[in-house]
């Protein structure tokens, strides 16, 4: 069965849909972090949790710590998964 060609309009709509869902997911995560976790001193897992602990101990900005601690993982992802994945991650 021959593959169907995807039109430019379909590709653009797919990309816009993907970006909207990435933005929505980032908004939900940020909302949960700022409205529930940080005010109630609940530690999350992973890089966010480590950043929360360091932020509490050092009084550095939480967002800055999350960004700085994610840099090595973004570099690794760039080499292993490609630039599109890293750009989508940075967008979110």
N, C-alpha and C positions, 0 to 999 in steps of 0.2 A: 504494500500500500504506500503510495507516494506521500511524502510529508507535505503538509499544507504550509504555504508561505504566510508568515505573520506580517501583517501590514504595519506601516509606520504608526498609524493611529493606535493599534492594539499594543505595540511596544511602548509607546508613550504612556498610555493608560495604565499598563502594567507597572511601569517604573513609578508613576505618580501614586498609584495604589500602594506600592511597597514603601515609598517614602512616607506616606500618610500613616501607615501602620507602624513604622519605625518611630515616628514622632509621637504617636499616641502611646506606644509602649514606654518610651522614654519619659513622657509626661506622667504616666501612672506610677512608674518607679520613683521619679523625683517627688511626686505628691506623697507617696507612702513614706519615703525617707524623711521628708521635712515635716509631715503632719503626724506621723505615728512613731517612727523609730527613734529619731533624734530627741524629740521632746520627752519621751518616756524612757530614755536611756536603754533601749533595746538594741542589742548588737546584732547586725546582719552577718551573713557568712561571706567568705571570700575576700576579695580586694576591698569591697565596700566596708566590711566589718573591720578589717585591719585599719582602714582609713579612719573609721569612726573612733577606734581606740586611740590611734595616734593623734587625732584631732582633739580628743578629750584630754590627753596627756600633755600635748604641746601647745594647744590653742591655735594651731594652724587652721586655715580654711579647709573645710571638709571636701569641697569640690576640687580644690587644688591638689589635695592629697590623693583623691581618687584618680585624677588625671595623671599625676606623676607616677603613681604606682602601676598604672596600666601601660605606661610607655614601653617597658620591656616586652609585654605581651603583644602589643600592637606591632612592634618590630618583628617578633617571631611570626605573628600572623601574616605580616607582609611577605615574608619569605616562604611560608608554607601554604598560605591560602590565597594570596594574591591581593592586588591593590583594590579591587572592587569591594572585597570583604572589609578591608581596613577603612575605606572611605564610608561605607555604610555604617560601620561601628562608630566612627568619629561623628557622623551625622546624628546618630542616635544619642 
